[in-house]
Amino acid sequence: MTWLLVKLGVRLLGFIAVFWFAARKHPKIKIEPRWAVPLVAGLFALMNVGMYWLLAPVLNLATFGAAWFAMPLVINLGFLVATMRILDKKRWLVIEGVRATLFLALVLTVAHGVFWLGLDWIPAKVS
């Protein structure tokens, strides 16, 4: 149970860093007010951690594993769009344009891959 909470905490902090980085580096990604960054990242992290393990096997089965390399990007793009829709009334997360959305989804997918490698795959191989 403790290891699960550590993994969730690391992912939350990592996604906060990714959203903060993306909002600073890309002019079309805006998270305002500044204190909303952890809330936006937390909402995304909950969807990513909670639903990813349910959706990935289903989508991989639906594509017969042919799109295994693209599934994380597609799923994270869907979670990002869902996060924007949920926060639409508050206007805490505003992404202008398809390129900015794809950029953020790609950065989130890379972070997701690093978290999976460091928190799931390597500990399973070491123990």
N, C-alpha and C positions, 0 to 999 in steps of 0.2 A: 504494500500500500504506500509506503514511504517513497519507494522508487517511482511509482506512478505519479505522485505529487511532485517529485523533483523533475520528472520529464515534462509535466504540464507547466511547471514554473519556468523551466528553461525555454520551452517553446513560446510561452507568453512573452518573456523578456526578449527573446529573439525576434518575434513578430513586431513588438514595439519598436525595436531598433530598425527593422526593415521599413516600417511605415514612416518613422522619423526620417530615415535616410532618403527614402523616395520623395517625401514631401520637401526636403531641403534641396535635392538635386534636380528634380523635374519641375519646371514652372507650371505645368498643367495639372499637377497633383497638389491639392490643398486640403489640409486638415486644420480646421479652425473651430474653436479656440485651441490654443496649444495644449491645454490640459485634457483635450479630448483624444489625444493620440493613444494613451493606454486603453481608453474605452473602445475606440475603433479597432485597435489591434486585439483587444480581448474578445470582442465579438467575432472577429475573423478567426482567432485562435480556437475559440469554442467550436465553431463550425468545422474548421480544419481537423482538429483532433477528434471531435465527436463523430463526425459524419464521413470522414475520409476513409476510415477502415471499413465502413459499410458500402460506400460507393465504388471504390477502386476494384474490388473483386468482381462486382456485377458488371461494370463497364469493360473490364478486361475479358470477361467471359463473353459479353455481347460482341466484342470485336475479335474474339478468338485469340487474344493476346497479340494481335498484329500491331496494335497501337500502344504497346506497353510504355514506350518512351514518351508519348504525347499525353497519356492519361493524367499524370499529375498536373500538367499545365492546364488541361481542359477543366479538371475538377477545381483547381485553385482559381481559375478564371470565373467559374460559376460561383464559387464562394465569395469572390471579390464583388461580383455583380450583386449577389444577394446582400452583402454588407452595405453596398451603396444604396440599395432599395430600402433596406430596413432603416437606414439613417437619413433617408431622403428629406423628411420633414425638418430634421434638425440642421441639415446642411453642414454636418461636421466633416464629412468626406465628400469632396467634389473632385471628380476626375474628368477633365475636358478632352475628349477625343479617344479614338480607338488605339492609337499608338501609345498614349500614356497609360491606358488600361492594360494593354499587352505588356508594356514595360514593367508595370507594377506586378502583374501576374507572373511574369518571368522571374523577377527578383524574389517574389514570395515562393515560387516553385524551387528555385535554387536553395533558398533558406530551408524549405521543407525537406529537400534532399539531404542537406547537411545535418539537419536534426535527426532524420531517419538513420543516416549512416552512423552518427555519433552516439545516439541514444538507444537505437533499436538493434541495428545490424552488428556493430562491433561488440557490444556487451554480450550478445547471443553467441558470437563466435569465440569470445575469450573464455566464457564460463563453461 
